[in-house]
Amino acid sequence: MKRAIVVILQIAGLYGFYLIGTWIQHLFHLLIPGSIIGMILLFLLLITNIIKEEWLGQGGKFLLAHLPLLFVPATVGVIEYISLFQGQGVLSIVDVIVSTIIVMVLSGAIGQWRARKETASPLGNKVSRGMEG
């Protein structure tokens, strides 16, 4: 019961960042979506350790575990406007394949860069040794 309340509060906190981002977007009439602004704000607060990962971690993991369910409304929306995709189906498939490859390559490159950076720094070696034992 306690864990459920913690997860609900953490999801509410994440939703709060969405609301703050949307508010900032409307206040300054920005073209960037409010959800992206909220995510950037959360990212900045996390990397500066103003907000600790533990404060939102369980809620984020819960949302990630149920992420496929969140795509159902988007899929239904696409099906509703299927006429927009007629005649361009092959182009859409090419777009999906190319964008997926780009994301995979960039994610792999960033992961390798971070791994090399951690093994090269003295602090990274201490952290990895501390985790082993």
N, C-alpha and C positions, 0 to 999 in steps of 0.2 A: 504494500500500500504506500509506504514511504517513497519507494523508488518511482512509483507511478506519479506521485505528486511532484517529485523532483523533475521528472521528464516533462510533465505538463508545464511547469514553471519555466524550464529552460526553453521549450518550444515557444512559450509566450515571449520570452526574452528575444529569441530570434525573430519572431514576428514583430516585436517592437522596433528592431533595426529596419525592417521593411517599412514600417509606418513612418519612422523618422526619415528614411531615404525618400519616401513619397512626399512627405511634408517639405523637405528641402527642395525637391524637384519643383513642386508647385510654388514655393516661396520665391525661388529665383528664376522660374520659367525656363528650366534647363531642358535640353533635348534628350539627355541621358535618362533612361527609366529609373524611377525611384527605387526599384528593387536592386539595381546595380549600385546606386549611390549608397544604399544601406549596406550592401555587401562590402563595398570598398571601405566604408566607415568601420564596420566590424573587423575587417582585415587589419586596418591601421591600428585599431585598439588592441587587437590580439598581438601584433608584432611588437608593439610598444609595451606590452605586459600591463596595460591599464586594465584590461579584462583578461582573466586567466581562462585557459582552455577548459579547465575542469568545471567552470561555472556554466558552460553551455554544451559540454561534450556529450553527455548521455542523450540530451534532446536531439543533437545533431546526428548521432548514431542511429537513433530511433527513426528519424526522418529518412536517412540514407537507406535503412533497411526496408522501408516501405516506399521508396522512390518510384518503383514501377507503377504503383497505384496512382501516383500523382500525374502520370502521363495519360491516363484513361480519358480525362476530359479534353485534353489537347488532341488526342487521336479522334475522338468523336467530332470535335470541331473541324478537323481536316476532312473527315468523311462528309460532313455537311456541305463543304465547299469543294467537293471533288471535281466539279466542272472546271474550276480554275486550273486544275492539273492535267486535264485532258489535252492531249497533243504535246505535252511537255513532260510526259512520264519518264522517258529515257534521260532527259536532261536533269530531272530531279534525282534519279538514281545515280547519275554521274556526280552530281553535287554532293550527295550523301557519302558516296565512296571517297571522293577526294577530300572532303572535310574531315572524315573519319581518319584517313591516313595522315593528314596534317596534324590532327590532335594527337594521334598515337606517336608520331615522330617527335613532336615538340615535347610531349610528356616524358618520353624516354630520354630525350636529350637533357631536359631539365633535371630529371631524376639522377642521371649519371653525373651531371655537373655538380649537383648537391652532394652526391656520395663522394666524389673526388675531393670536394671542398672540405667535407667533414674528416676524411682520412688524412688530409694534408695538414689540418690544424691540430695543434697539441691538445686543445680542449676536446676536439672530436674523438681523439684516441682515448682520452681519459673517460669520456662518457661511454664509449663502446666497451672499454675494459670493465667499467663499473657495472654494465648491464649483464656481462657474461657471468660474473661470479656473484 
